[in-house]
Amino acid sequence: MAEEKKQNTGTATAELSPNTVRVTFLPEDKTVEFELGKMPYKDHGKPESLLDVALNHHVFLDHACGGNCACTTCHVQVIKGAELLSEMDDDEADRLDMAADLQLNSRLGCQCVVTKPGEIVVHVPEWNRNYVSEGGEH
């Protein structure tokens, strides 16, 4: 029941059904939807983590360590919906201390798990996007 939508900034969004999660990845502006608890696990990061969501919906989010909380390449900034994600544990906080461009809303995509339905917006930092445009491995 996964659905992909391309949305333009500023467009009205449809109401979500009670168990639906909508995640928008910026600056790509790619929005995906899935039913909480029903998405197949893609073997990287924690199940239903932002990395898992990205992999399930063909959104590039680097994960050099395979989603094992051993690097910071899946670093994202949660713009909206932080309350819908799991709490940050000590391992994630310690690893994030090493991330480039660390912000108060920074999370590791492999570690933050969607725990409640609703709308989430994440921003992939510029340094990660530059890596992709310069020929980084996908």
GIRACOR-V239142 format. One record per pair of residues at least 6 apart in sequence whose ideal C-beta (glycine too) atoms are under 6 Angstrom apart, sorted by the first residue. I is the first residue (numbers start at 1). J is the second residue. D is the distance in whole Angstrom. If there is no record, write none. Layout:
# GIRACOR-V239142
i | j | d
I | J | D
I | J | D
This chain:
# GIRACOR-V239142
i | j | d
1 | 35 | 5
2 | 34 | 5
3 | 33 | 5
4 | 32 | 5
4 | 57 | 6
5 | 31 | 5
7 | 31 | 5
16 | 22 | 6
19 | 35 | 5
19 | 36 | 5
19 | 117 | 5
20 | 33 | 6
20 | 117 | 6
21 | 34 | 6
21 | 36 | 5
21 | 114 | 5
21 | 117 | 5
22 | 33 | 5
22 | 119 | 5
23 | 32 | 6
23 | 53 | 5
23 | 120 | 5
24 | 31 | 4
24 | 121 | 5
25 | 59 | 5
25 | 122 | 6
26 | 123 | 5
30 | 59 | 5
32 | 57 | 4
36 | 117 | 5
39 | 48 | 6
39 | 56 | 6
41 | 47 | 4
42 | 52 | 5
42 | 55 | 4
42 | 56 | 6
44 | 51 | 6
44 | 63 | 6
44 | 66 | 6
44 | 67 | 4
45 | 51 | 4
45 | 52 | 5
45 | 67 | 3
45 | 110 | 3
46 | 113 | 5
48 | 113 | 5
48 | 114 | 5
49 | 110 | 6
49 | 113 | 5
50 | 109 | 4
50 | 112 | 6
51 | 61 | 6
51 | 63 | 6
51 | 67 | 5
51 | 74 | 5
51 | 109 | 4
51 | 110 | 4
54 | 61 | 4
61 | 74 | 5
61 | 109 | 5
62 | 73 | 4
62 | 128 | 6
63 | 73 | 6
63 | 74 | 5
63 | 110 | 6
64 | 71 | 5
64 | 73 | 4
65 | 71 | 4
67 | 110 | 4
69 | 91 | 5
69 | 95 | 6
69 | 111 | 6
72 | 98 | 6
72 | 99 | 4
74 | 108 | 6
74 | 109 | 4
74 | 110 | 5
75 | 99 | 5
76 | 107 | 6
76 | 109 | 5
76 | 122 | 4
76 | 124 | 6
77 | 103 | 5
77 | 105 | 5
77 | 106 | 6
77 | 123 | 4
78 | 105 | 5
78 | 107 | 6
78 | 122 | 6
79 | 121 | 4
79 | 123 | 6
80 | 121 | 4
81 | 118 | 6
81 | 119 | 6
81 | 120 | 3
84 | 116 | 4
84 | 118 | 5
84 | 120 | 6
85 | 112 | 4
86 | 112 | 6
86 | 113 | 4
86 | 115 | 5
92 | 108 | 5
92 | 111 | 4
96 | 106 | 6
100 | 127 | 5
101 | 125 | 5
